[in-house]
């Protein structure tokens, strides 16, 4: 079944059944859509109402195993990653530019780190090649299929607990092995576990002029500079609506050129707070130099590891206060990049001064605890955000 058919079917079924669900056990959902609140909680291994048509599925052995795994997974993520990132963030980032749109190129489905670094952003923009996937109706799953889909979800996300990044080849193999798995259900899972109350989920198209429109069932992108995407509107803690926008697209050297659709979209987003990690050293290629400089011009703050924007571009751009955390001497080799670019200037800067980092970040996690590096760049002359 195609994603669009799945999406249409799930909306229709949810309207008929889920709208009657009580919201007493998660009262914040009064401002959300019970359909999406329940689905996100189901896939995340969290309790649903006993009146729900999904409740029976939660009593199965396969789901009980899934829920137990997800509880343990999230405990590990919360204690090992989120709480440590929050402590670091509050100590070193404070309220600086915190109300800007957050931008994460080459993000995959890594909402956990993105939100943990920038929890106050009104909008989160993620760009990557991983397919969007579908959010199918679990009530239609057979027993074996339910077990298979839940297993794929666990395989997809488990590396973020141990290494704090999603392993690309695992993501690709699980996506290819599942009819539905992709970024969409994983974002819903992370959103539920982060305490988001989902208002709406919709497929979208990014047009060449930078505008976004809903993608209708069966509608395909028809122009070269158009991207398919997903938009999740949510609340967290108050009634202020925020959004996550994911574009499935290949980042090119000219993706931030003035006439590019992504550049036009981001222009309307205002100043950016950027995050880059586990970025396959893509921006180190010469044809991404203009991309990097445009990105730095647009960014009030950048948080990244050494696989992101080359250190020399920060020095060329000027106007950034740079603080280095963790350890860096040589880059981490990857399966397809055996000799990644070494940054002698960054290594020299680390020898002069660095601050310890007590959480895994980026490819440094492959080397073991305490071996990650993180660069925090804050544009000078910018005012701090407000409470």
C-alpha positions in Angstrom: 0.0 0.0 0.0 1.4 3.4 -0.9 2.1 6.1 1.7 -0.6 8.4 0.3 -3.2 5.6 0.5 -2.0 4.7 4.0 -2.2 8.4 5.0 -5.7 8.8 3.6 -6.9 5.6 5.2 -5.5 6.3 8.6 -7.1 9.7 8.7 -10.5 8.4 7.8 -10.3 5.5 10.3 -9.0 7.8 13.0 -11.8 10.3 12.5 -14.4 7.6 13.0 -13.0 5.9 16.0 -10.2 7.8 17.8 -12.1 11.1 18.1 -14.2 9.6 20.8 -11.2 8.7 23.0 -11.0 10.1 26.5 -8.0 12.4 27.0 -8.0 12.2 30.8 -4.7 10.3 31.0 -2.8 12.9 29.0 -4.8 16.1 29.6 -2.5 18.3 27.6 -4.0 16.7 24.6 -7.0 19.0 24.8 -5.1 21.2 22.4 -3.9 18.3 20.2 -5.5 15.9 17.8 -6.5 12.7 19.6 -5.7 10.7 16.4 -2.1 11.8 16.3 -1.6 11.9 20.0 -2.7 8.2 20.2 -0.7 7.0 17.2 2.5 8.7 18.4 2.0 7.2 21.9 1.3 3.7 20.4 4.4 3.6 18.3 6.5 5.1 21.2 5.4 2.2 23.5 3.4 4.5 25.8 0.0 3.8 27.3 -3.2 4.5 25.3 -6.7 4.7 26.6 -8.5 1.5 27.4 -11.4 2.7 25.2 -9.1 2.9 22.2 -9.3 0.4 19.3 -5.5 0.1 19.6 -5.7 -0.9 23.3 -6.1 -4.6 22.4 -2.9 -4.5 20.3 -1.1 -3.1 23.3 -1.9 -6.3 25.3 -0.1 -8.6 22.8 3.2 -10.1 23.7 4.9 -8.4 20.8 3.7 -5.0 21.9 4.5 -5.6 25.6 8.1 -6.4 24.5 8.1 -3.3 22.4 6.9 -1.1 25.2 9.4 -2.5 27.6 12.2 -1.9 25.2 11.0 1.7 24.5 10.8 2.4 28.2 14.4 1.2 28.7 15.6 2.9 25.5 14.1 6.3 26.6 15.5 6.0 30.1 19.0 5.5 28.6 18.5 8.3 26.2 17.2 10.7 28.9 19.9 9.9 31.4 22.8 9.4 29.1 22.1 12.1 26.5 19.2 14.5 27.0 19.9 15.4 30.7 23.6 15.9 30.0 23.0 18.0 26.9 20.5 20.1 28.8 23.0 20.8 31.5 25.7 21.7 29.0 23.2 23.9 27.0 22.1 25.8 30.0 25.7 26.4 31.1 27.1 27.5 27.7 24.3 28.6 25.5 21.9 30.3 28.0 19.2 32.4 26.3 21.4 33.4 23.4 19.2 33.7 20.2 17.1 30.9 21.5 13.9 32.0 19.8 15.3 31.6 16.2 14.2 29.0 13.7 16.4 25.9 14.2 18.0 24.3 11.0 19.5 20.9 10.8 21.0 19.9 7.4 21.8 16.2 6.9 19.6 15.5 9.9 18.1 12.1 9.2 15.4 11.5 11.9 17.5 12.9 14.7 14.9 15.0 16.5 16.2 14.0 19.9 19.5 15.9 19.7 18.0 18.7 17.6 15.3 19.5 20.2 17.7 19.0 23.1 20.1 21.6 21.7 17.4 24.1 20.7 14.3 23.4 22.9 12.8 26.9 22.5 12.7 27.1 18.7 9.3 28.0 17.2 10.1 25.9 14.1 12.5 23.0 13.4 13.7 22.5 9.8 15.3 19.2 8.9 16.8 18.2 5.6 18.0 14.8 4.6 17.8 12.0 2.0 16.1 9.4 4.1 12.6 8.7 2.8 9.6 10.0 4.6 7.9 6.7 4.8 4.3 6.2 5.9 2.3 6.2 9.1 0.1 3.2 8.5 -2.8 2.2 10.7 -1.6 -0.4 13.2 -5.1 -1.7 13.7 -4.8 -3.2 10.2 -1.6 -5.1 11.0 -1.7 -8.9 11.3 0.1 -10.3 14.3 3.3 -11.2 12.4 3.3 -7.8 10.6 2.9 -5.9 13.9 5.8 -7.8 15.4 7.9 -7.1 12.3 7.1 -3.4 12.1 7.8 -2.8 15.8 11.1 -4.7 15.5 12.1 -2.5 12.6 11.4 0.6 14.6 13.6 -0.6 17.5 16.4 -1.5 15.1 16.1 1.9 13.5 16.4 3.9 16.7 18.5 1.8 19.1 21.9 3.3 18.1 20.8 6.7 19.4 20.8 5.4 23.0 24.3 3.8 22.8 26.1 6.3 20.5 23.8 9.3 20.3 23.4 9.2 16.6 21.4 7.2 14.1 23.6 4.8 12.1 23.0 5.4 8.5 23.4 1.8 7.2 21.1 0.5 9.9 18.5 3.2 8.9 18.8 2.3 5.3 18.5 -1.5 5.8 15.5 -1.1 8.1 13.8 1.3 5.7 14.3 -1.0 2.8 13.0 -4.0 4.7 9.8 -2.3 5.9 6.8 -1.2 3.8 6.2 1.8 5.9 9.2 2.7 8.0 10.9 6.0 7.3 11.4 9.3 9.0 7.7 10.0 9.6 6.9 7.3 12.3 10.3 7.8 13.9 9.7 11.5 14.3 6.3 10.8 15.8 7.9 8.4 18.3 10.5 10.9 19.4 7.9 13.7 19.5 5.7 11.6 21.9 8.6 10.7 24.1 9.8 14.3 24.3 6.3 15.3 25.5 5.0 16.9 22.4 1.2 17.0 21.8 0.6 16.5 18.1 -1.9 18.9 16.5 -1.5 17.8 12.9 0.7 15.8 10.6 0.6 16.4 6.8 2.6 15.6 3.7 3.9 18.8 2.0 5.6 20.0 -1.2 8.3 22.6 -1.3 7.8 24.6 -4.4 10.6 26.4 -6.4 9.5 29.8 -5.1 10.1 28.6 -1.5 6.4 28.2 -0.5 5.0 25.1 1.0 1.7 23.5 0.0 -0.1 20.4 1.2 0.6 17.3 -0.9 -2.6 15.7 -1.9 -3.0 11.9 -2.1 -1.4 10.7 -5.4 0.2 14.1 -6.1 3.9 13.8 -7.0 6.5 16.5 -7.3 6.7 17.7 -10.9 9.6 20.1 -11.0 13.4 19.7 -10.6 13.7 22.1 -7.7 10.7 20.8 -5.7 11.0 18.5 -2.7 8.5 16.4 -0.8 8.3 16.8 2.9 6.4 16.3 6.1 5.1 18.9 8.6 4.2 18.1 12.2 2.5 20.8 14.2 2.7 20.4 17.9 2.4 22.0 21.3 4.7 21.4 24.3 4.0 23.0 27.7 1.7 25.8 26.5 -0.7 26.6 23.7 1.9 28.1 21.4 1.9 26.1 18.2 5.3 25.0 16.9 6.3 22.9 13.9 8.8 20.3 12.6 9.3 20.4 8.9 11.3 17.6 7.2 12.3 17.9 3.6 13.5 14.8 1.7 16.1 16.3 -0.6 19.7 16.1 -1.6 21.8 19.1 -0.4 23.8 20.5 -3.3 26.5 23.1 -3.3 23.9 25.6 -4.6 21.1 24.6 -2.3 21.4 27.9 -0.5 21.9 30.0 -3.6 19.5 32.9 -3.8 17.2 31.3 -6.4 17.1 27.8 -4.8 13.8 26.7 -3.3 15.4 25.8 0.1 17.1 29.2 0.3 13.8 31.0 -0.5 12.0 28.9 2.2 14.7 29.7 4.8 14.7 33.4 3.9 11.1 33.6 5.3 12.2 31.8 8.5 14.4 34.7 9.7 17.7 34.1 11.5 18.8 30.5 12.1 20.3 28.5 14.8 22.1 25.7 13.0 23.1 22.2 14.1 25.4 19.8 12.2 26.5 16.4 13.4 27.5 13.1 11.7 27.4 15.0 8.5 29.5 12.6 6.4 32.1 15.5 5.8 29.9 16.6 2.9 30.5 20.3 3.5 34.3 19.8 3.3 34.1 19.4 -0.5 35.1 22.5 -2.4 31.8 22.9 -4.2 30.1 23.5 -0.8 32.2 26.5 0.1 29.5 29.0 -0.9 26.9 26.9 0.8 28.9 27.0 4.1 29.5 30.8 3.9 25.8 31.5 3.2 24.8 29.2 6.1 27.2 31.0 8.4 25.9 34.4 7.3 22.3 33.3 8.1 23.2 31.6 11.4 23.1 33.3 14.8 24.5 30.2 16.4 26.0 26.9 15.2 26.5 23.7 17.2 28.4 21.0 15.3 31.1 18.4 15.3 34.1 18.4 12.9 32.1 16.7 10.1 30.1 19.9 9.6 31.3 23.3 8.3 35.1 23.4 8.1 36.7 25.3 10.9 38.5 27.6 8.4 35.2 28.9 7.1 34.3 30.3 10.6 37.6 32.1 10.6 37.1 33.5 7.1 33.6 34.6 7.9 34.6 36.3 11.1 32.2 37.6 13.7 31.9 34.4 15.7 32.8 33.6 19.2 34.0 30.0 19.1 34.2 27.6 22.0 35.6 24.1 21.6 34.5 21.2 23.7 35.7 17.6 23.9 38.7 16.2 22.0 39.9 16.5 18.4 43.0 15.4 16.8 42.1 13.4 13.7 38.7 12.8 12.1 36.8 9.5 12.3 37.0 7.2 9.3 33.7 6.0 7.9 32.8 2.9 5.8 32.8 4.9 2.5 35.2 7.7 3.7 38.4 5.9 4.8 40.5 9.1 4.8 38.2 11.9 5.9 39.6 15.5 5.8 41.8 16.3 8.7 41.6 19.9 9.9 45.1 20.9 11.2 43.8 24.4 12.2 41.1 22.9 14.3 43.5 20.4 15.9 45.8 23.3 16.8 42.9 25.3 18.3 42.0 22.3 20.4 45.6 22.0 21.7 45.4 25.6 22.8 42.1 25.4 24.7 39.1 23.1 25.0 36.4 22.3 27.6 35.6 18.7 28.6 32.4 17.2 27.1 30.5 14.6 29.0 28.1 13.3 26.3 28.6 11.6 23.0 28.2 13.9 20.0 28.7 13.0 16.3 31.2 10.5 15.0 33.4 10.8 18.1 31.0 8.4 19.8 32.5 5.6 17.6 35.8 6.1 19.4 34.3 5.7 22.8 33.2 7.9 25.8 35.0 11.2 26.1 36.2 11.2 22.5 33.6 13.4 20.9 34.2 17.0 19.8 31.7 19.9 19.7 32.1 23.4 18.3 29.8 26.1 19.6 29.9 29.3 17.5 27.9 32.4 18.6 27.7 35.4 16.4 29.1 38.4 18.1 26.9 41.5 18.4 23.7 39.4 18.6 21.4 40.0 21.5 20.4 37.2 23.9 16.8 35.9 23.7 14.3 36.4 26.4 12.6 34.1 28.9 
